[in-house]
Amino acid sequence: MHSISKTRYHRRCRAILGIALAATLSTGALAAQADAFIDSGFFTSSDNVRLHYLEAGRGATLVFVPGWTMPAEIWMPQIRYFADRFHVVVLDPRAQGESQVAASGYDSERRARDIKELLDALHLDTVVLVGWSLGVLESLTFVRLFGSDHLNALVLVDNSVGEEPPPAFDPTFLERLQRDRHATTEQFVRGMYHRAQSEDYYQRIIDQALRTPTDAAVKLLHSPYPRQMWREILYGVDKPALYVVTARLKEQALNLKRNRPQVRVAVFEDAGHALFVDEPERFNTLLEAFIDEVARSTAPAASAR
């Protein structure tokens, strides 16, 4: 068996074993407990909030940021896949997953600072930053506040980046969220997937999402900035970028490609919002190929013989 094939074989076996073990856990347990190679750590932010992260593997670093109210464990298919080749770090944003429920800081600036302080705490110089959903805006805010010197590449997954046309939204969502938090959260979580998940999985993600207090969850969805600001930030990024979306943002992705041909785009036509869970093999292969392309393009040229 060739070494590359062997690596893929071990990845597949590890993923299957992890899924099988996770199925035996109680509803409230994190799937990470089924994977002994995943470490769980904490650091304290500059505003004295204890923040949690998952960590696995060695090599170049990939940092994953989950979306609105979601826990780090939602990236488990990526942790299991990429830890064979890379150092994988996944943040639990404040009031999400195992992180502390803070009294404040539910805005993109503070949460972007949390990402920067995670890098500082782990002594990470440069990373591939992968943000999903609300994590897209927090990753773009990171670039606005700290520039791109800390990035090898930027990956933005399924949120608007201020391109045309604006995405459709449900004007009743916030009112329903405040009137019946549990029912609205359950509907939101179940609606993130087009591929059926186990009932244990749904309940675990719902329970984790409900850890975020309702007032904090509402604050996270309010932005004081015009949507065009996100486009301007992305246009100014001088590092390789990948924009991965579902069908609802297809036109934004196509317009971004027209306006910034250097940005790679991919559309998952048949996946839900959590597209990296719905179609993990396609997403992981896409991301790995992008990272390898970035590494090749930035590697020092071989000296002439």
N, C-alpha and C positions, 0 to 999 in steps of 0.2 A: 504494500500500500504506500503510495507517495505521501510525503510529509504533509502537503496541503490537504489531501483527502483525509489523512489521519486526524488532522486538527478539526476538520469539519465533523468527522465521525464522533470525536470526543465531545464536541459541542452539542451535537444532537443527543448523545447519550446523557450528558449532564442535564440538558433541558428536560428530557423525558423523565429522568429520575426526580428532578426538582418538582415537576408538576405532579408526579405521583405522590411524593411526600407531602406536598402542600395540601393535597386533597384529604389527607388524614388529620389536618390541623382543625382545632375548634374554630368557630366562626370569627372570633375576635382576634385570632393569632395572625401575625404577619407571615406572609409566604416566605420572607427572608429567613425565618427560623428553619426552613427545610434545607437551606443551602449553607453548609458550614464554611464555605470559602468566602462568604460575604460578611464583612465586618460592619459593625454599627458603632458610630461615633457621635460625639457632641462637641460643639464649640460655643463660646459666648460672644455675642455680637457687641458692637461698641455702645449700644443702648441697653446692654445687660439682659439680653434675651438668650435663653439656652436653645440652640438650634441643632437639629439632628441631621445626620447624613448616613447613607449607605456607601460602602466602598469595597471594591474587589479588583483583583488583577494587578498587573504591572505593565509599564511601558508608557507610551504617550497617553495623555489624560483626556478623557471625555467627561464633561460635566453635563448632567441632565437636570432640567428644571421642570417639574410637573405643573399642571394647570390649576385653575381655580378650585380650591378646597381639596385637591387630590393629594394623596400620599406618594412618597418616593416609590413605594412598592409597585406602583402602576407601571414602572419601567422595568419590571423584573424580566420580561423576555429579552430586553437589551442587555441587562446586567449579565445574565447567563450566557448570552451569545458573545459579547465583546470582551469579557474578562479573560479569555484565553490569550488575547493579543494586546489588550490595552489596560490602562489603569482607569477604572470606571468609578465615578463619584456621582451620587444622586442626592440632591438636597431635598429635605423636608422644609418648605418655607414656613415661616412663623404661623402658628395656629393650624398647621397641617401635619398629618402623619404623627410622628413622635416629638415634634418640636413644641416648645412652650407656647401657650396661648398668651400673647402679649397684650398689654393695655393699649398699644398704639403701633403705628408702623405699617398700616394696611394701604400703602400707596406704592407706586412703581419705583419711586426714588429710594425709599427705605429698603425695599426688597431687592433692588439692584445692588445696594450697599451690602446686603446680606450675602449676595453671590460673591462680591469682591472680598468680603471678609472670610468667606469659606476658602477662597483661593489663598488668601494670606495665612489662614490658620493651618492649611495643609502645605504651605510653602510651594505653591504651584506657580510657575512663571508664565507658561502659555498652555492653553487648553483649546479643545474643540467644544464650543458651548452650544448645547442643544436645548431650545426652549419650546414648550408645547402650550398652545392655548394662551392663557394669561401669561405664561412663561415667555411667550414671544415678545410681548410688550416689555416685560421685565428685562429680557436679554437686550432689546433695543435700547432701553434706558441705561443699562450697563454700558453700552457703547457710547451713549451721549455723555455720561458722567465720567467715564474712565478711558475712553478711546478704545482702540483695537490692538494696542501693543500686547495685551494679555491673551489675544486670540490667535490660534492657528487657522480657525475657520468658524463660521457661524451657521447654525442650522435652525430654521424656524418652521414649526410644525403646526399647521391648521389654525391660524388666526389671521385676521385682516392685518395688512401692513400699510394701509392707507392708500393703496392703489384703487383705481376705479374698476368696477362699480362698487359702491358700498355694499356690505353684506346685509341680507335681511335679518331682522331680529324680532323676537316676540315682545311686544310692548307691555304685556301683562306679566312677564316673568318675575320682575322684582316685587310686584304687589303680591303675587302668589307665593313667592319665597317667604315673605314676611308674614303672610296669613297662615300658611301651612307649610312650615319648613320641611318636615319629614316627607310629606307626599311629593312636594316639588323636587326635593333632592333625589328621592327614589326615581321619579320620572326622568330627571336629568341624567342620572347615572345609567339607568337601563337604556336610555336613548343614545348613549355614546358609542354603542356597539351595533354593528350589523351582523356579526357572528355571535351566536348564542354562547354565553359563558355559564359556568356552573352557578347554581343558586348560592353556594357558599361564597363564591367569588363576588357576586353582586352584593351580597349582604356585607361582606368585609369592606368593600369600597364605599358603600353607603354609610356604614358606621364611621369610617374614617372621615368622610366628607362632613358628617354632622359634628365632628369635633370642632370645626371652625364656628365660632359664635355667629349668630345671624347678623348682628350689626357689623361685624368684621367682614363677613361674606358680602354684604351689600356694599360696604365701602370699597372693597376690591374691584367692584364692577363700575365704579364711578371714575372717570378720567377727566381732568380739567383741560386736557389738551385737544386741539383740533386733530382730526384723524390724519391730516396731511403731514403732521410732524413725524409720524412713524415712517412714512415713505421717504422723507428727507433724511432721516437718520440712516435708513437702509441704503439709500443712494450714495451716502457718504462713506459707507464701510469699504475699507481698502483691503480686506481679506476675502478669501473665497467664501461664497455664501450659497446655501441650498435652501430652497423654499418648497416644502412638501405640504400638499393640501388635499382635501376631499373635494367632491364635485361642486359644493356650494361656493368655493373660492377659486374655481377653475379660471374664470375670466380675469380675476386679479392676477393669478399666476401667469397667464398668457400676456397680459399687459406689462407685468414686471419684466418678463423675458424680452418683450419688444423694446422697452425703455432702458433696460440694463441687461444686454445680452450675456454679460459675463456671469450673471447669477444663474445657477442651475435650478430648474424647477421640475417637479414631478407631481402628477395628479393621481390620487387613488379614487377612481370613479365609484367603486362598489364598497368602500369601507366607511365606517362610522367615524365620529370625531376622534376616538381613540384608535386611529388607524394603525398604529404600531403594535396594538394588541390584536386587532382584527386580522391584519396581514403581517405578522412579525417577520416571516421569512423574507418577503419582498422588501419591507422597510429596512431590515438589518443588512441585506445584500446591497441595497441602494446606498445606505449610509457608509458601509464599509468601502464600497467602490469609490465614493466621493472622498473619503478620508485618504485612501491610497493614492488617488489622483492628486490631492493636495500635497501629500508627502513627496510624490515624484516631482511635482512642479516647483517645490521649494528646496529640494535637495541640492547641495552644492554640486556644481558640474565637476565631473571626473577630470583630473589633471591630464593634460596631453602627455602621451608617452613618446 
